[in-house]
Amino acid sequence: MGARFRDRWFLLLASVVLLGVAGAGFYFLRPSGAVKMAVVAPKPEPVAVEQTATEISLTGTIQARNLIPVAAPIDGTIEALEVDDLTEVSEGQLLARIKNEGLQTAHDQAAQELEQMQGRIQNLESALINARLEASRALADSQRAQAEFDKADKFAMRQQLLYKEGATARLVYEKSQKDLELAMSERNSLREMSKNADDRIQFLSRDIESAKRKLEERSAALEDAKTDLLAATVNSPVDGLLLFAKAKVGERVSMDMKDLFTIAVAPEELEIPLDLDAKTAERVTEGMAALVQIVELSQDAIEGEITKDEDGKFHVEFQAADPVVRPGLTAIIKIKLP
């Protein structure tokens, strides 16, 4: 009895629910004149869109970052270039010779005058040697003539006394007087010759001393001329990589040329100037990364960094560990823009 009652109760409850659903369907599906209920759709969640960076590729020429200009020391013509472009140089190494006609003429003239003075001194010294030999001979002859004169004088005086006493012949006496006169004449002549030889020695000695002073002056003038010519050589002031010479052999240069040579110091420190349009430049900032691929070399790309100079121009700076990466090579630069 109880079980049968529960079954009836569930049937009654199910009928009531079905009637309620049917009534609700009738209410919502009634004609347009009836009141409609607004159904509001849920607002969709925003979908995250992945924004990828834009990569640009540029082409540029590699340049050195640290450059040292070498000026022309004098006006003149390039006579010789001792080092080729893109060659390692050391401090003090000879780079070029500059020919200056005025300096060369002054040097040649000083060298010629010095040579002439040296020749003059050699001639004077040879003459002095001969003069001393001649003076020595003249002195010996003068001494001999003096001795002969003294002997003739004594003999003549004795013959004179004897002649007065009548103890010698007149012819002997007269001959002794003539011999004395001849001895005196020869003595005086040789004495004069000896004196002249001594005077010549003194003259040559003074002339040599004067010539030696002039020789010192000529030597100093030549050294000055050599120093001036040394100024006509161009030497490297630093260790580095010689990039290029502004003039060729045979071309004129002047002291106003402050960059006759350009040397890169620390040649591994390189850069590439970037030619960016205005729109791209607005998206580029300092410190951005860049990849540098050398066109002429089959190497991995080198990491670089964007920099900006005082003029507002952008560059890519990078370090090249391999010495084959040098200024003048072409590179492709890749930059990822935000």
C-alpha positions, 0 to 999 in steps of 0.5 A: 500500500505504501509503495503504490502510494509513492509511485503515484506521487512521483507521477503527479510531480512529473506531470506538474513539471511537464505542464510548467515547461509547456507553459513557459514554451508557449509564453516565449513562442507567442506571436510578435505582439507579445513582450519579448525578452532581450538576450545579452550575449557575453562579451568575448575575451581579447585575443593576444596577437603575437607581435614579431620584430621586423628585420632590416638589412643594410650594406655598408663599408667597414671603417676604422674607429680610431684614426691618426692623421700624419701631416706633410712636414714640408712643401715638396714632391713625393719622391718615394712611398715606402709603405703600401696601403693597408700595411701594418706599420710601427712607430718611427717607421719610414713612410715616405720621402719628400723632395724639396728643391731648395733643401736639396740645393742647400744640402748639395752646396754645403756638401760641395763647400765642405769637400772643397774646404777639405781639399784646401786643407789637404793641400795646405797641409801638404804644402806645410810639410814641403815648407818644413822640409824646405826650411830644414834644408835651408837652415842646414844650408844656412848653417853650412854657409855660416860655417864657411863664412866664419872660416873664410872670415878668419882666413881673410883676417889672417891674410890681411894681417900677413899682407900688412906685415908683407908675409903673404902675396897680394894675390893670396890676400885679394883672393881671401877677400873675394872668398870672404865676400862670396861666403858672405853673399852665400850666407846671407842668401841662404839665411834669407831663404831659411827665414822665408821658409820659416815665414812660409811655415808660419803663413801656412800654419795660420792658413790651415788654422783658418781653413779648419775653422771654416771647415767646422762651419761648413760641417755645421752647415752640412749637418743643418742641411742634413737635418732639414733633409731629414725633415723631408722624410715622413715617419709613422708616429704610432703603431697601427695600420696604414690605411692610405696615402693622400698623394702618389709619387711625383705629386706635390704636397704642402705643409697645409696637408694635415692628412698625407697619411691616415693610420688606424690605431687599434685596427680591430676596433671597427665601425660601419656608418649606416644610411637610414631613412627618416622612418627607419631612423625613428625606430633605431636607438643606441645600444641595439644589437646588430649582426655584421656579415662580411661579404668578401669573407666566409665567416660567421656574423659578428655581433655589433652595437648601434651607436650615434655620433655627435652629428646624429648619425648612426653607426655599428661598432664591433670588434674584429678578432680576425686581422683579415677583417679590415677597413674597406671591406663590404658588410651586410648589417642586419638589425631587428627593429621593434 
